[in-house]
């Protein structure tokens, strides 16, 4: 639980009442959850303007587990179903034994995956789908640059882009060149040896999970009409409207993204910020690709639930070599405690 914003010192383990199960809710006993940079930013209060969680609250945005109860209006799931989910942004809290999730945000777990593998996917898989399918409308023959190819989003986005028929370029370190190649990257830029903006040109789409100077440099590789989609850059006015932000917040977000939007216009390309949304329907699309072997998870390390703080510190220190870090709440079928 986060008892106060501002860093590791505000996080502790504790007991809370079991979740209330609404008519459309699925109560899930969590077997595994994964750690995301979003968890760290939420813990530190970076998103308080748009995600004003009232402390104390439970961290965690991904899960895989088993349904133990369903609300009166639930028609898609039954007790005993193995499922995975990314709860809606207002109902996070997967670093726990139990969680109640709206049925629209849940999907049956891919049969080919373990609980830990399934838990690694929801946030990064939905982010990849919403960036490449919904927003970029990526088509066969187009060229896409996916930064940080060995990261959580990158490992899934490379595979999805390849499935969609695009030519895929990615950036990574020397140690992960073979990994991203095995995932389907056609062109690999080792950032320890080359500057991507000097070797890549005329791309249709760039997916950026890094932000900072990477955004400005990415504009140079896009062709006119191209799209720069960032999950780490400054939010824009479109995102503010999407979440129903008040006029002051909308104005602030517009100001934050003014510089990158102006630079994008000069290059005759478009910039947009993406904050992924929960979607069980999209999960079901992704599940078919996973079970068909088109997408496979990449798990860096698994921690026990009692080591959740160490797992957060591990991600915060940048120690994950590739893919996702997972926390397991159960051993076999017995709760961790």
N, C-alpha and C positions, 0 to 999 in steps of 0.2 A: 504494500500500500504506500501511496505517496501521502505523507502527513503534512508536508509543507513543500512548496516549490523551491527549487534552487540547487539541486544536486543530490549526490549520493547520501548525504547525511539525513535527508528528509524521507528516506525510504526505509520501511521496516516490515517484517512479517508479523501477522496477527490473525485473530479470528474475527469473522464478521457473520451476520445472520445469513442464512441461505437466501438466494434470490427469490423474489416473487415471480410467479409464472402467470403471465397474462394470457388472454384467450388465444392470441396468435403466436405465443412463445413456445420455443422448444427448450427444455431444460437439459443441459449437456454436462455430463461428468467429463472434465477435461483430462485427457491423457498426455497431451503435449501442446506446447505453445512455442512460438519463436520470438526472438528478440529483433527489433527493428530500430534503426536510427530515430524513427518517429517516437518510440518509447522514451528515448533519452531527451529529445526535444520537448516532449510533453512533460516529463519529470522536471525539467529545468524551467518550465513556464514560458517557453518560446512561442507557444501557440495560444496563450491565454486570451488574446484578443478575439480569436475565432473559435477556440475550443475551451470555453471557460469552465473547466471541471471544478467542482467544489470539493476541497480537501476535507477529510481524507477520501481518496478514491483508489481503485485498483488499476494497475497498469496492465498492458497487454492487448495486442490487436489481432493475433492469429491464434487459431486453435484447431485441434483434432480431438475427437472424443466419441462418447457413446450417449445416445439419448436415454434419459432416465424418467422423463415425464413430458407430457405435451398438454398445451392449453386446449380448451373446448373447441376452438375454431381451427385447430391444426389438422390439415388433411394430407400433407405430403410426407409426414414422418411418423414413426411409431417407436415405442420403447424398444431399445435394443439396436436401433440403427447406428451404424458407424458413420459419422459425419465430419465435415470440416467447414470452417466459416471464418469470415472477417466480420465481426459485429459492426453494426452501424456506429458512426463516430460518436454518437451520444450515449453508447452503451458498451464502451470498452471494458476490459477487466478480465483478460484471459489468464493472468498469472494467479490462478485460484483453482480450487477443486471443482467448483460448479459455476455455471453462468447460464442465464436465460437470454436467448437470442430470438429475434423475430424470425418466423419461418421463411420469410422472403430472402433472408440473408444466409441461409444454410443450404448445403448440398451434401449428397451422399459421398462419402470418402472414396477416392479412386481405389478400386479393388487391388491394384498392383502395388500400392504403397503401404509402408508401415505408418503407424501413427506419427512418429517423429518426422518422417518424410512429408506426410500430408500437412502437418502443422507448419512446415517451412514455406508453404506456397501461397496462402490466401492473399496477403497484402501485395507481394511482389508479382504474383500472377495476374491479379486484377489490375494492378498498375500497368503492367505490360499490355494487357488487352485494351484497356481504356486509352492508352497512349497510341498504340499502333493500329488498332482496329477502329475504335470509335472516333478518335480525333484526327489521326493522320490518314485514315482510310488507305493504309498501305496496300499496294497492288503488286502483282507479279511484274518483275522487270525493273521496279524502282530501286533506288539506292538509299540505304539507311545507315547512319552512324549511331552506334549505341556505345556510349561512354561507360567506362568501368565495367567491362565485360565479365569480370570474375566476381562482381558483387552480387548481392541478392537479386536486384532487379535485372542486372545485366545478364546473368546466367539464364534467366527465363526469357527475357526479351529477345536474345539472340536466337533461341530455338523457335519462338513464335514467329519472328520475322522471316526466318528461313522457311518455316512451314507456309507462310503467306506468299512465298516465291520471290522475295526481295533479295538483292545483293547486300550482304551484311558486312559492314566494317565495324571494328571495335578497338578500343584502347585498353591496354592492360600492361602489367609489368612482365619482365622476362620470365619470372617463375610460373606465370599462368598462361603463357602462350599456347602450350599444348592443350590445356583445358579448354580455352575458348575455341580453339580449332576443332576439338572434338564435339563441341556444342553446335557447330555449324557456321562459325565466322569465316567469311571468304577472304577478308582483308584484315590483317592484324597490325596495329601500330603499337610498338613497344615504347611507351612514353618515357622510359629511361634512356632511350636512344634517339628518338625522333619527336618532332613537334607535329602533331596530327594536322594542324592547319596548313602546314607547308606541303603535305603529301596527298591530302584528300581534297577533291574538287567536285562540284556539280552534283551534290547530294540532294535528294528530295526531302529527307527527314533527318533530324538529329534528336535523339532522346538523351537528355542530360540529367543524371542523378547527382551531379557534383556542385553546380552553381559557381559563384565567384567569377574569376577571369575566364573560366572554361566557357561561360556563356558567350562572351564577346568573341572569343576565338572561334567558337562554333559557327557564328554567323558567316565566317569567311568560307566555309566549306559548302554552304548551301547554294543552290542555283536560284535564280529569280522565281518567286512563287513557292519556295521551299518553306518548311515548317520547323521551328525550333520549339520543342516541348520539354519543359523542365519540371522536375519534381523537387528541386532544391533552390531554384531561383526565386526572385521576389514575386509574391502574389500580384495578380493584376485585377483590374476592375471587373472583368468577366467572372472571375472566381468569387469576388465579393458579392456580386449579384446572385450567383449560384447558391451561396450559403445564406442569402437573405441578410447580409450585414447592414448595419445602420449607415446613414449617409456619411458620418464621420469616418468610420472604418473603411467605407468604399473609397473615400477621398484619399485616405492614408495609403491604401493599397495601390491606388492609381499612381500616387507620387513615388512609392517605392519602386515600381516597375517602369517609371517614365524613361530613364536612361536607356535601358535595354530595348524598350519598345521603339524609341526614337532611332537607335542604331539599327534595329531590324528593318524599319521603314527605309532607311538609307540603302540597305542592301536588297530592298524589294522582297523581303521575306516576312514571315509572321512569327511572333513570339507568343507563347501561352504557358501559363502555369497550371499544373495538374495536381489536384489532391484527390486521390482515388476514392470511389464510393463503394459501399458494400453492395453486392449483387449476387444472389443465388442463381439467377438465370445465367449470368456469365460464368459462374462456377461450373454449371452443368456443361456449357460449351467447352470449357477448359478440361473438365474431367474426361470427356471423350478423346481429347487430344493426348492426355496423359496416359489413359489406358491403351491407346493405340501406339504409344511409344514415341510420339512426336515431341513430347516435352518430358523431361525428367528433372527431378529436384537435385540440387547440389547442397549438401549439408556439411558444414565445416566442422562443427563440434556439438556434442550433446552434453548438457549439464543436468544434474538432478534439481528438483524443485527447491531443495534446501540450499542450493548453490545459486539461486536466482540473482542475488546481488553480484556474485562473481561473474555470472553470465553477462549482466549489464556492463560491468567494468571491462570485461574482455572485448565486447563490441565497442565500447567508448574509446578504448586504447588503440583500436584499429588492428587488433591482433588476429582477426579472422582472415585466413589466407584466401578462401574462396567460398561463395555461397552463404548460407544462413547458419545462425547459431540457434539451437533448439533447447528448450527446457522441458524435461519430462516430469509430469506430476504423479505418475503411477509406475509401479513395478509389476508387470503382469497385469492382474486385475485388481490388485490391492492398492488402496489409496496410499500416497507417499508416507503419511503419518501413521 
